[in-house]
Amino acid sequence: MSEYVLRSTRPFKPSGSCLGRLDIELTERCNNRCVHCYINQPEDDQKIKAEEMETGFVQDILKQAADLGCLTVRFTGGEPLLRDDFAELYLFARRLGLQVVIMTNACLIDSKLVKLFDAIPPGRPVQVSVYGMRRSSYEAVSCMPGSFERFVNGIDLLKKQNIPFVVRQSLLPPNKKELDEFEKFASSLPHMHTVPDYTMNFDLRARRDDSGKNSRIRKLRVSPDETLNMLTRNRDNYIKEMREFASRFMRLPGERIFSCGAGQGICVDAYGRAQMCMLLRHPDTVYPLSPDLHRKNSPETGLEPLEYAFKVFFPGLRNLRSNKPEYLKRCAVCFLKSLCEQCPAKSWREHGLLDAPVEYLCQVAHTQSNFLGLVHRGENAWEISPENWQNRIKTFSANNWD
């Protein structure tokens, strides 16, 4: 961690807060090979499967999380339903009193699983990713013959058993023309109370392991103007939300690297390492939850591995300050930093650093701000004086936009 500056006025002491969020990536393997995916590994890769957390290890993490006051766990991947022990882990979590969010492509939903969900409900709607409304578009994204039929079958089973589920979509060239069809389908679902979420500004490979795939992902990202067009499809609602967002969150982040919420919850990867967020895999920011490694790497605190990561290790990282000139002259003094999705995780994926500007995300944020009148064409937000941008936010927040 020598490339960053750690400033603290006193030794780290365990935080007393409860763990509000736990994500567990049960596997990085997936039964699809989606063109845009930042994490997927081959379904039948036995070497990767052998390296994944064992059943008892996951159960111990769930117990530790429950002891920390956690109420909800999200099982994700890869495709979490690929785990042979998925039902066992699901039941274990529910018996601990945890609500379970399941993120899935629905292709592996079968009658046995929906009966399980009916008998012992997850407590939260199942979250289903949709890649297309017909075979041609869906399988152009999934790159897996027969996957559309399996997806439709999984959806039908959830419907027939009245299992609550919601849908989201990745906006990609094969399915862009199906937007109205998808939203009509989404609105017909009883638990879809808002318009569906879309993924558009795709993340690069989580482990920086495939430069060729990263190049293809970049080409799939929608342009900043397309992003704005999607966000402003309901113009009045977008402006209303942005007024509140601007007045509450737009400010200078300063030299702190973590001005986001990273570390306020925990994500556990498929191999038993605690991460500050689902997307951040910089080796200096992950904590091994293996009891043996915990005893070796941490002082004698008497804390369990998950508690130590949450209350000691992550709070220490959140004190990191940047000493990179490019970051300090741009991101650190940019009042759009809260709107821009640039964060340590995105920076790591793009540049292998925690604190490097991500040009694409910067352009997306400036395009939105141009539309809202917060930044004029040709201006860089980080060059606008504090008095100037503060006045613009006040004016924008008070404007009726009639």
Beta strands, then each sheet from edge to edge (+ up, - down):
strand 1: 5-6
strand 2: 22-25
strand 3: 29-30
strand 4: 41-42
strand 5: 72-76
strand 6: 99-104
strand 7: 126-130
strand 8: 165-170
strand 9: 197-199
strand 10: 266-268
strand 11: 273-275
strand 12: 287-288
strand 13: 320-321
sheet 1: 1+ 13-
sheet 2: 9+ 8+ 7+ 6+ 5+ 2+ 10+ 11- 12+
sheet 3: 3+ 4+
end
